[in-house]
């Protein structure tokens, strides 16, 4: 990011105007100022180093992994601390508790688990043609 580029001041002014409404992440700012996400993110990082914006919060981005992104607000303030990631065990416990709250989904889940453990019965005609159990080779 070049500080002396003629468009840098224009982009900083546009981003500052958009951020007056409240803290936003680069994904939300980009379409409002007609820039791509990558360039908007670089300008926001540049503004952050200059002290023009600060990280107000770390909201969850609605992606399959639900990643946390930085939401910037206007002014030189104290950056919000990024929350620690949940461990796999914490995520699994949360998913199980959500599943158990809904009785119908929980019964369906248990039925799927029971079906996974069940082995299908061998067809007698197929066993007669191809033989009994398959030989296991080392």
C-alpha positions as CSV (number, residue, x, y, z in Angstrom):
1,X,0.0,0.0,0.0
2,X,1.6,3.2,-1.1
3,X,0.8,6.2,1.1
4,X,1.6,8.7,-1.6
5,X,-0.6,7.1,-4.2
6,X,-3.3,9.6,-5.4
7,X,-6.2,7.2,-4.8
8,X,-5.1,6.2,-1.3
9,X,-6.6,9.4,0.3
10,X,-9.8,8.9,-1.7
11,X,-10.1,5.3,-0.6
12,X,-9.4,6.2,3.1
13,X,-12.1,8.8,2.9
14,X,-14.6,6.4,1.4
15,X,-13.9,3.7,4.0
16,X,-14.1,6.3,6.8
17,X,-17.5,7.4,5.5
18,X,-18.8,3.8,5.4
19,X,-17.5,3.1,8.9
20,X,-19.4,6.0,10.4
21,X,-22.5,3.8,10.7
22,X,-20.8,1.2,12.9
23,X,-18.0,-1.4,12.9
24,X,-17.8,-3.5,9.7
25,X,-15.4,-6.1,8.4
26,X,-13.6,-5.9,5.0
27,X,-16.2,-8.3,3.5
28,X,-19.0,-5.8,4.3
29,X,-17.1,-2.7,3.4
30,X,-15.9,-3.8,0.0
31,X,-19.2,-3.8,-2.0
32,X,-20.1,-0.4,-0.5
33,X,-17.0,1.3,-1.8
34,X,-16.8,-0.7,-5.1
35,X,-13.4,-2.4,-4.3
36,X,-12.5,-6.1,-4.1
37,X,-12.2,-7.7,-0.7
38,X,-8.4,-8.1,-0.9
39,X,-7.7,-4.4,-1.7
40,X,-10.2,-3.3,1.0
41,X,-8.5,-5.5,3.5
42,X,-5.1,-4.0,2.6
43,X,-6.4,-0.4,2.9
44,X,-8.0,-1.2,6.3
45,X,-4.7,-2.7,7.5
46,X,-2.9,0.4,6.3
47,X,-5.4,2.6,8.1
48,X,-5.0,0.4,11.3
49,X,-1.2,1.0,11.2
50,X,-1.8,4.7,10.9
51,X,-4.2,4.7,13.8
52,X,-7.2,5.8,11.8
53,X,-9.3,2.7,12.7
54,X,-9.3,0.1,15.4
55,X,-10.6,-3.4,15.8
56,X,-13.9,-3.1,17.5
57,X,-15.0,-6.7,17.7
58,X,-14.4,-10.2,16.2
59,X,-17.8,-11.4,14.8
60,X,-18.3,-14.9,13.3
61,X,-18.3,-14.9,9.5
62,X,-21.0,-17.2,8.2
63,X,-18.8,-19.7,6.4
64,X,-18.7,-23.5,6.8
65,X,-15.9,-23.1,9.4
66,X,-17.5,-20.0,11.0
67,X,-14.2,-18.1,11.1
68,X,-13.8,-14.9,13.1
69,X,-13.0,-11.7,11.2
70,X,-11.9,-8.3,12.4
71,X,-14.6,-5.6,12.4
72,X,-13.1,-2.1,12.2
73,X,-14.5,1.1,13.7
74,X,-13.4,4.7,13.1
75,X,-10.9,6.3,15.5
76,X,-7.8,5.3,17.4
77,X,-9.1,3.1,20.1
78,X,-8.0,-0.1,22.0
79,X,-8.3,-3.2,19.8
80,X,-10.7,-5.9,21.0
81,X,-9.0,-9.1,22.0
82,X,-9.5,-12.0,19.6
83,X,-11.4,-14.9,21.3
84,X,-9.6,-18.2,21.5
85,X,-10.7,-20.9,19.2
86,X,-12.8,-23.7,20.5
87,X,-11.0,-27.1,20.7
88,X,-12.4,-30.1,18.8
89,X,-13.7,-31.5,22.1
90,X,-15.6,-28.3,22.9
91,X,-17.1,-28.1,19.4
92,X,-18.2,-31.8,19.6
93,X,-19.8,-31.3,23.0
94,X,-21.7,-28.2,21.7
95,X,-22.9,-30.1,18.7
96,X,-24.1,-33.1,20.8
97,X,-25.9,-30.8,23.3
98,X,-27.7,-29.1,20.3
99,X,-28.6,-32.5,18.9
100,X,-30.0,-33.8,22.2
101,X,-32.2,-30.7,22.7
102,X,-34.2,-31.7,19.6
103,X,-35.8,-35.1,20.4
104,X,-36.7,-36.0,16.8
105,X,-33.3,-35.3,15.4
106,X,-31.7,-37.2,18.3
107,X,-33.8,-40.3,17.6
108,X,-32.9,-40.1,13.9
109,X,-29.2,-39.9,14.9
110,X,-29.4,-42.9,17.1
111,X,-31.2,-44.9,14.4
112,X,-28.4,-44.0,12.0
113,X,-25.8,-45.2,14.5
114,X,-27.7,-48.5,15.0
115,X,-28.0,-49.0,11.3
116,X,-24.2,-48.4,10.8
117,X,-23.4,-51.2,13.3
118,X,-25.8,-53.7,11.7
119,X,-24.3,-56.1,9.1
120,X,-26.5,-57.1,6.2
121,X,-27.6,-60.8,6.0
122,X,-25.8,-62.8,3.3
123,X,-28.1,-63.9,0.5
124,X,-28.1,-67.7,0.4
125,X,-28.1,-67.8,-3.4
126,X,-25.1,-65.5,-3.7
127,X,-23.3,-67.6,-1.0
128,X,-24.0,-70.8,-3.0
129,X,-22.6,-69.4,-6.2
130,X,-19.6,-67.5,-4.9
131,X,-18.9,-69.4,-1.7
132,X,-19.1,-68.5,1.9
133,X,-17.2,-65.7,3.6
134,X,-14.5,-64.0,1.5
135,X,-11.0,-65.0,2.1
136,X,-8.8,-62.5,3.8
137,X,-5.4,-62.1,2.2
138,X,-2.5,-60.6,4.2
